[in-house]
Amino acid sequence: MPKTTKKICIITLGCPKNVVDSEMLMKQFQANNLELVQSSDESDATIINTCGFIQSAKKESLDTIMHAVELKKTGRIQQLVVMGCLAERYAANLKKEIPEVDAYVGANKIDQVVSALGAHPKYNLIGERVLTTPPHYAYLKISEGCDRPCSFCSIPLMRGKHISKPIETILHEARKLTELGVRELIIIAQESTYYGIDLYGKRKLAELLEKLSSINGVEWIRLMYAFPTGFPSDVLKMIADNPKICKYLDIPLQHISDPVLASMKRGTDSREARSLIDKIRNEVPGIALRTTLIVGYPNEGEKEFLELKHFVDEVKFERLGLFTYSQEEDTTAFDLGDPVPEEVKQERFNAIMETQREISLAHNNLLVGKKIRTLVDTLEEGTGIGRTQYDAPEIDNAVTLHGVENVKSGNFYDVLIDDCDAYDLFGRLVKEEL
């Protein structure tokens, strides 16, 4: 790294797993007495932490790289490093097509990024990070990689095989986060329910959740990326009985049609998926279920799509994310082509999201007139924006508090809901800080 390089900008694209990687990288640079800045325009060196999951994410990554390349050509930045999933998967092509980048470093190689900038990796900083989220919540990554053979997914190509972090390492990191003021831990992984099998010979997620809940300062624990196949039943008991674990579960089903699920290699079928949903709702009354679905998969005909749409209308997920199929090279679904036209994919997307909008509005209407515990995330000109235990940040519903005084972000309050729309609740404070 040139001696004049003192200011570093890290641009993070993609999922919360990348957020965690960037936060750990920031701590490494701080430990090397380098200054972190918000914009490439202010920096001597820029690092782009890329996503390569679907076509739209790859385009965003490439556009961001090309913008930084232009800044480098004009001398506004001296060094440019590209890291993460896109670099892991396409390094050879990227080096050929965009040689202006000084280094391409793949996923899970934070020490190599540090070295590429001429700094020295500090291996004693286990679990230490610079939070880029509001200081009261943080993502806690419990494993890397995935062993699932899903036909549409390129994650194993970029993140490798499933590797669990030891329980003590995770607990150490969680304690460090609470020292920074974190009150909500959001558990993330490529497949959180598989946690522990590689290290301990069995699934250990329930035990991990219990130990995390015993840490002083932790108020909420939220579970994301829970793969449905082989779902560990002891996790449901933990969610039901432990007051610190949010009554919320993110469980990506992707589809419900048996022919589509079989082609996707999801390891489950419609009957098993429906049975699991019933089991979850029976064992954890009042739980908010979030799922993720894909429309436009190669063998999704009109019949399969209508089955999916009916399923959404029938099950009435409290939260739902939806993607249109993206054909990814080197996945097993690639040879199926991409026969569903983009306009049909978009029509199907719109149809399901309209169905879900009505479902979400109905769920929210049930909360009007009720008091609900709310964590305030931000304050904007006398308005508080917060979340219930049924909502993850950025992707789920929000609670808006108008005309509040003496409310602090990062604190919990009792809120009486007096109005709603499809994706937001509106209320007033009825009890001071909890």
KACORJO-V573375 format. One record per residue. N is the residue number from 1. RES is the residue in one letter. SS is DSSP state (hx for helix, st for strand, lp for the rest). Layout:
BEGIN
N|RES|SS  N|RES|SS
END
This chain:
BEGIN
1|M|lp  2|P|lp  3|K|lp  4|T|lp  5|T|lp  6|K|lp  7|K|st  8|I|st  9|C|st  10|I|st  11|I|st  12|T|st  13|L|lp  14|G|lp  15|C|lp  16|P|hx  17|K|hx  18|N|hx  19|V|hx  20|V|hx  21|D|hx  22|S|hx  23|E|hx  24|M|hx  25|L|hx  26|M|hx  27|K|hx  28|Q|hx  29|F|hx  30|Q|hx  31|A|hx  32|N|lp  33|N|lp  34|L|lp  35|E|st  36|L|st  37|V|st  38|Q|lp  39|S|lp  40|S|hx  41|D|hx  42|E|hx  43|S|lp  44|D|lp  45|A|st  46|T|st  47|I|st  48|I|st  49|N|st  50|T|st  51|C|lp  52|G|lp  53|F|lp  54|I|lp  55|Q|hx  56|S|hx  57|A|hx  58|K|hx  59|K|hx  60|E|hx  61|S|hx  62|L|hx  63|D|hx  64|T|hx  65|I|hx  66|M|hx  67|H|hx  68|A|hx  69|V|hx  70|E|hx  71|L|hx  72|K|hx  73|K|hx  74|T|lp  75|G|lp  76|R|lp  77|I|lp  78|Q|lp  79|Q|st  80|L|st  81|V|st  82|V|st  83|M|st  84|G|st  85|C|hx  86|L|hx  87|A|hx  88|E|hx  89|R|hx  90|Y|hx  91|A|hx  92|A|hx  93|N|hx  94|L|hx  95|K|hx  96|K|hx  97|E|hx  98|I|lp  99|P|lp  100|E|lp  101|V|lp  102|D|lp  103|A|st  104|Y|st  105|V|st  106|G|lp  107|A|lp  108|N|lp  109|K|lp  110|I|hx  111|D|hx  112|Q|hx  113|V|hx  114|V|hx  115|S|hx  116|A|hx  117|L|lp  118|G|lp  119|A|lp  120|H|lp  121|P|lp  122|K|lp  123|Y|lp  124|N|lp  125|L|lp  126|I|lp  127|G|lp  128|E|lp  129|R|lp  130|V|lp  131|L|lp  132|T|lp  133|T|lp  134|P|lp  135|P|lp  136|H|lp  137|Y|st  138|A|st  139|Y|st  140|L|st  141|K|st  142|I|lp  143|S|st  144|E|st  145|G|lp  146|C|lp  147|D|lp  148|R|lp  149|P|lp  150|C|lp  151|S|lp  152|F|lp  153|C|lp  154|S|lp  155|I|hx  156|P|hx  157|L|hx  158|M|hx  159|R|hx  160|G|lp  161|K|lp  162|H|lp  163|I|st  164|S|st  165|K|lp  166|P|lp  167|I|hx  168|E|hx  169|T|hx  170|I|hx  171|L|hx  172|H|hx  173|E|hx  174|A|hx  175|R|hx  176|K|hx  177|L|hx  178|T|hx  179|E|hx  180|L|lp  181|G|lp  182|V|lp  183|R|lp  184|E|st  185|L|st  186|I|st  187|I|st  188|I|st  189|A|lp  190|Q|lp  191|E|lp  192|S|hx  193|T|hx  194|Y|hx  195|Y|lp  196|G|lp  197|I|hx  198|D|hx  199|L|hx  200|Y|hx  201|G|lp  202|K|lp  203|R|lp  204|K|lp  205|L|hx  206|A|hx  207|E|hx  208|L|hx  209|L|hx  210|E|hx  211|K|hx  212|L|hx  213|S|hx  214|S|lp  215|I|lp  216|N|lp  217|G|lp  218|V|lp  219|E|lp  220|W|st  221|I|st  222|R|st  223|L|st  224|M|lp  225|Y|lp  226|A|lp  227|F|lp  228|P|lp  229|T|lp  230|G|lp  231|F|lp  232|P|lp  233|S|hx  234|D|hx  235|V|hx  236|L|hx  237|K|hx  238|M|hx  239|I|hx  240|A|hx  241|D|hx  242|N|lp  243|P|lp  244|K|lp  245|I|st  246|C|st  247|K|st  248|Y|st  249|L|st  250|D|st  251|I|lp  252|P|lp  253|L|lp  254|Q|st  255|H|lp  256|I|lp  257|S|lp  258|D|hx  259|P|hx  260|V|hx  261|L|hx  262|A|hx  263|S|hx  264|M|hx  265|K|lp  266|R|lp  267|G|lp  268|T|lp  269|D|lp  270|S|hx  271|R|hx  272|E|hx  273|A|hx  274|R|hx  275|S|hx  276|L|hx  277|I|hx  278|D|hx  279|K|hx  280|I|hx  281|R|hx  282|N|hx  283|E|hx  284|V|lp  285|P|lp  286|G|lp  287|I|lp  288|A|st  289|L|st  290|R|st  291|T|st  292|T|st  293|L|st  294|I|st  295|V|st  296|G|lp  297|Y|lp  298|P|lp  299|N|lp  300|E|lp  301|G|lp  302|E|hx  303|K|hx  304|E|hx  305|F|hx  306|L|hx  307|E|hx  308|L|hx  309|K|hx  310|H|hx  311|F|hx  312|V|hx  313|D|hx  314|E|hx  315|V|hx  316|K|lp  317|F|lp  318|E|lp  319|R|st  320|L|st  321|G|st  322|L|st  323|F|st  324|T|st  325|Y|lp  326|S|lp  327|Q|lp  328|E|lp  329|E|lp  330|D|lp  331|T|lp  332|T|lp  333|A|lp  334|F|hx  335|D|hx  336|L|hx  337|G|lp  338|D|lp  339|P|lp  340|V|lp  341|P|lp  342|E|hx  343|E|hx  344|V|hx  345|K|hx  346|Q|hx  347|E|hx  348|R|hx  349|F|hx  350|N|hx  351|A|hx  352|I|hx  353|M|hx  354|E|hx  355|T|hx  356|Q|hx  357|R|hx  358|E|hx  359|I|hx  360|S|hx  361|L|hx  362|A|hx  363|H|hx  364|N|hx  365|N|hx  366|L|lp  367|L|lp  368|V|lp  369|G|lp  370|K|lp  371|K|st  372|I|st  373|R|st  374|T|st  375|L|st  376|V|st  377|D|st  378|T|st  379|L|st  380|E|st  381|E|lp  382|G|lp  383|T|st  384|G|st  385|I|st  386|G|st  387|R|st  388|T|lp  389|Q|lp  390|Y|lp  391|D|lp  392|A|lp  393|P|lp  394|E|lp  395|I|lp  396|D|lp  397|N|lp  398|A|st  399|V|st  400|T|st  401|L|st  402|H|lp  403|G|lp  404|V|lp  405|E|lp  406|N|lp  407|V|lp  408|K|lp  409|S|lp  410|G|lp  411|N|lp  412|F|st  413|Y|st  414|D|st  415|V|st  416|L|st  417|I|st  418|D|st  419|D|st  420|C|st  421|D|lp  422|A|lp  423|Y|lp  424|D|st  425|L|st  426|F|st  427|G|st  428|R|st  429|L|st  430|V|st  431|K|st  432|E|lp  433|E|lp  434|L|lp
END
